[in-house]
Amino acid sequence: MTDAAALSRLRDSAALLQPDLVALRRALHREPEIGLELPQTQAKVLAALEGLPLEITLGKQLSSVTAVLRGARPGPTVLLRADLDALPVQEADGLEYASAVPGTMHACGHDLHTAGLVGAARLLCERQAELAGSVVFMFQPGEEGDGGARLMIEEGVLDASGERPVAAYALHVGASVLPHGWVATRPGPVMAAADVLAVTMHGRGGHGSSPHLALDPVPAACEAVTALQTMVTRRFDAFDPVVITVGNFHAGTADNVIPDDAVFQATVRSFSPEARTRVLELAPQLVRGIGEAHGLTVEAVVEEGYPVTVNDPAEAGYAAETARQLLGADRYIEMPRPVAGSEDFAVIGEQVPSAYLMLGACPPDLDPFTAAYNHSPEARFDDAVLADGAALLAALALGRLTAAS
């Protein structure tokens, strides 16, 4: 661990950066970009890193930025990650720095993540002489469903320093639930896997007056929807849960016409790699069996999304202790259970021992238990937490690399 005096100096240095970090966060918030191509966001990150002793590489398949800081002495590599992309959401809050891009908003706080990682880079560059090893700063587009982390891995982010990281850390702000300035994490599963089950049941259309002359796909599809709910309660451990939610269902055009097809899609959430593997095998089998029992032809396709985000127990314990020492024990709480959302950082965690932490950014004048959630048009994030977020990311790397000396 980093000693108390060093952590105090780190907090003081981060506080001096706060005005610059707020300005960067608000500039990012005004001009949000979606997906993998974020040229304006990339330019802002590069401008904020200008003049620092970093080796910078830009992505080819996406507008990523990878920056490597090499310490004064040899040692291991630590990776710090922030996501850059916004969401297709129309901002509802009348902030003075509200999004100027219609239908696009930083509704998940990635603007704070980006500014926080820039702050961590500045703090660690100031302490380059203390580091035994390297830090990789991973600025990632395409977290919101576009698989940006996997693309960055393909382009070499995990080998950017010349060797694989021994640890990776990421921080996510919350607009609600967690009180302002509090930090939370847990060992083991911290966020769910999210996959899609897409089903089409092909029958034979006909007239509602003569259903016996048709092969009606609608009752079979309805049966499949309810059977999926029964399956997750009878084939899976209640303490290793699976959640299947059918979000859309389409069939037919008129009340008296039996359609040829019925189509539905479901999000499939799971909280362990084992449960994920099993549900992605059993769910298609179940719907195929039901459809075929009704004489239908069934297409049941799994579209794999992000895996379970799993915190390495040792890294989660280290991150928790670092947060307590840096910010105070009264500002840390262990998460009682995983969050059912999913996260692209999971693919990093499959290859590198990792810890993923939450930071409460609910404005202090709001009740975190009734405030709008992340992804809401009304979501609000208090950028007063930026210095603490930057300091925490820096402390995680600093403690890891000074311990190696």
N, C-alpha and C positions, 0 to 999 in steps of 0.2 A: 504494500500500500504506500501511497505518497504521504509524507509526513504532514502534520497539521499546519506547520508554518508555510510549506509549499502550497497547500490547498488554500490557505488564506490569501497568499499572494495571487494565486490563480483567480480567486473570486474578485479581488480588487482589479486585476487586469481586465477581466471580463466586464466588470461594471464600466470601465473606461470605454469599452467598445460599444456599449449599449446604444448610444445615439446613431452610430454608423449602421448597426445591425437593424435598428428600427427603420432607418431610411431605406435600406436594401429590401427589407421585408415588404414595406409599403409600395416600393417601386415594382416589385414582383407581383404584389396583389393587384395593382392597377392594370397590369398587362399580362394576364394569365394566358397560358397556352396548353393545349390538350395533346396527349399522345406521345409519340416518339420524336417528332420533329418540333423542337422548341428553340428556334434560333435566337429570339430576343432574350429568353431566359438564359440560354448558354452565354450570350454576350455579357449579360449582367454579372454572371458568375465569374467569367474571365476577367472582367474589369475589377471586380472585388478582390481577386487573387493577385492582381498585377503587382509586381515588385517583390513578391515573396519567393523564398528560395525553394521553389517547387518544380518538379519535372511534370509537365502537363501533356496529356494525350487526349485528343478529341475522338469521339466515336465516328464510325463509318456508317453503320446502319441506323444510328440514332444520334440525337444532339447531346451526347453525354460528355462529361468532363471527368477525367481521372487525373488526380494530382498526387505526386509522391514526394514526401518529405523524408530525406535521409538524415538520420541523427549523426552526432559527432563520432559515435563509436559503433562498431558492428553489433548486430543483435537481430532479434526476430522482427516480424512485420505484423502490424495491427491494422485492420481496416475499419474506417468509419463511413457510414453511408447516409445520404439524404436523398429523398425523391423530389422531383422538380415539377411534375405535371399537375394541372388543374382538372376540373370536372366540367361537363356540359350542364351547368346549373346557372340559372339567372339569379344574380344576387338580389336579395330583398332588403338588406340593411342599408341605410343611408349614410354609410361612413364617408368621411371626406376623401379617403383613398380607395373608395369602392372600385370594383372592376369597371374598366372603360370598354371592355369587350362584351358585346351583347351575347347572352347565353353561355357565358364562360365565367367560372369563379374558382378561386382557391377555397373551396368549401371543406377541404380535408386538412388544411393547415400545412401543406407542403411548402408554402412560402416561408413559414417559420422554420421548417426543417432545413431549407436551403440556407437561409440567413444564419441559422445556428451552426451549421457545418462550416460556413465561411468563418464564423467567429472562432470555432475550434481550430481551424487551420492557422489563423493569425496567432492565437495563443500558443500553439505548439511550435510555430516558426520562431516565436520569441524565445522559446526554450529548447531550440535545436541542440545546443551544447549539452543539455541534460539527457538527451535521448540516446539509448543504446539500441539501435534498430531503425526501422522505417515505419512511416504511417502512410497508408493509402486513403485518400479522400475520394469517395465514390459519389459523384453527383449524377443521379440516375433519372432519366425520363421514363415515361411509360409504366408507372406503377399501377395506375388505375385500369388494370385489365389487359395491358398491351405486352406484358412480359419483358419489360426493359432490363430487369436484372439478369435474366437468362442470356439476352443479347450481349450485355456487357461482359458476362462470363465468357461467352464465345469469342469476344474481342480481346480477352486477356486481362480483365481487371484483377483477377485473383493472382496473376503472375506479374503485375505491373512493377513491383519492386525487385523482381528477380527470384523471389521465393514466395511460397504460399503463406498467407496470414496464419498466425497461430490463434487469432481471435478476431471476431468482428462484432461491432456494436452499432445499434441504430436507436433513434429516439423518435417517438411519435406523440404529437400534442393532441389533447382532447378538449373539445369545446364544452363538454359536459361530464357528468358522473364524478370525475376526479377533481377535488378542490384545487383552487388556484395555487400553482407552485409545488404541488405534491408530486412525488415520483412513485411509480408502482411497477413491479415486475414479479415474476415467479419462475421457479425452475420447471422444466418440462414444457408441455404444450402451452403456448401463450395466445395463439390465434388459430382459427380453424382453417382447414382445407376447404376450398370452394370449387366445385366442379358442376358441370351441366349434364343433365340427362335429357336428350331430345328424342321424342317418340312420335312416330307416324304409324297409324293403324290404317291399312288399306283394306277397304271392303268393296261392296258393290252397291251403287246408289239405287234408289227406287222411290216409289210414292208412299207417303205415310199411311194410305189406306190399305196397302198390301205389303207390310213389312216382311212377310214370309217369302216374298219373291226377291228380296234384297239381302245383302250381308251388311247389317247396320254397324258401323264402327263406333258409334257414339256410346252405347251402353258399355261396350267392352273397354273403351278408353276411360269412362267414368269409374268402372270397376277397378281398373289399374291404378287410378289416382288414389282411391281409398285403400287398396291393397298395399300400396307403398307405405302408407301411414301405419298400417298394422305390422308390416314387415319390420320397421325400425324399432317397434316396441317389443317384438317377439324374437327377433334374430340377433339383437345387439344388446350388450350389457348396458344397463341404465347408467352405470358409472363411467362408461366410455361411449357417450351418446353419438347418434347420427340424427341429423335433421334434414328432411326432404320437404321442400316447399314448391308446389306447382304454381308458377307465376303467370303462365298463360295457357289458354286452352281454346282451340279454334276448330269449329266444325259447322258446315252447312251454311245455307244462305236464306232458307225459308222454313216456316214452321211445318209445312206438309211435305217437305222433300228430304228423303234420306240421302245424306252425302256419301260420296265415295270414300272420303278420308276423314279422320280425326287426328288432330295434332296437338301435342302439349309439350311444354318444357318445364323442367324443374331445376332448382338449385339444390345441390347436395352438399351438406356441410358435415364435416367429421373432425374429430379432435385427436386422433392418433393415426400414424401411418398404417397400422394394422387394420383399424376400422375402415379407413379410406379404401384400402385395397379390397376389402371384403364387400363393402357396399357397392363399389363400382363394378363388381362381378355379379352380385346378387340382384341388384335393381333391374338391369336389362333382362336378366333371365326371367324375372317375375313378370314383367310386362309382356315379354314375348310369349310366355306360357299362357297368359290370360287371353291375349289376342288370338293365338292359334287355337285355343279351346273353343273360340267363337267362329272358327273358320276363316280368320283374317290373316293377312300377311303383315308382319310387323317389322318396322325398322326402329331399333332402339340403339342410339349412338351416345357414347360418353365423350364429352368434350372436356378434357382435363384442364383445370385451371391451376391455381396456386396450391402447393402442398401445405401441410400443417407447419406452422411456425413453431419450432421447438427450441426452447432455451436450454443450452448446455447447463447442467446443474452447477458445475464449478464456476462457469462464467456468470450465471445469474447471481450466485452468491457473492462473487467479487463485485459485480455491478451494484448490488444492493448495499454492500458495505461501503463502497465508494460514494454512493449517493448519501448515505447517512453521515459519513465523515465530512463531505463537502457542504451539504445543505442543512444538516441537522437530523437527528433521529426522528423528530416530530414531523418531518416532511416526507418520510418514506413509509409506504405500506405495501405489504405483500398482497398481490392479487389473489382472491380466494378461488378463482376459476378462470379458465381461458375466456377470451373474447370471441364471439361467433363471427366477427368479420375476418377477412383474409388479407394476406400481405405478401407482396412480392419478395420481401427480405427472406422468406422461407427458403428460396432456392440457394441463397448464400448459406443459410444455416444447415442445409444438407451437406455442404462441403467443408465448412469451417465452424469450429466451436463458437457459438454466438450467444449474445444476450440482446434482447429487444425490450426496451423500456418505454413506459408511458409517462408523459409530463402534463399535468393539469394546466390548461391555458384558458379555462373559463374565466371571463372577467369577474373581478371580485364583487361587483354590484349585482351579479346574477346568482341564482341558486343552481349549483351544478346538477342537482337532481331533477330540475325542471327546465334547464336551459336546452336550446336546440342542439341536436346531435351533429357530429361531423357528417358532411354530405348534404345537410339541410341548407336551403336558401337563406335561412335566418342564422346559420352558424356564425358565432363570433369567437375570435381568438384574441387574447390579450398579449400583445407583443412585449409586455413588461417581463415575460419569462425568458426572453431571448438570451440574456446574459447568463442566466442559470443553465439553460440548455447547452450553450456553447461551452461553459465551464465544465459541465458534467461530461460531455463527449471528450473534451481535452483531458480531463482527469482520468478517464478510463484508459486512454492511450498512454498518458504520462506514467501512471502507476504501473502499467504493464511493462513499459520499456525502461523505466528507471530501475525496476526490480531486476531486469536482465543484466544490469551493469555490475 
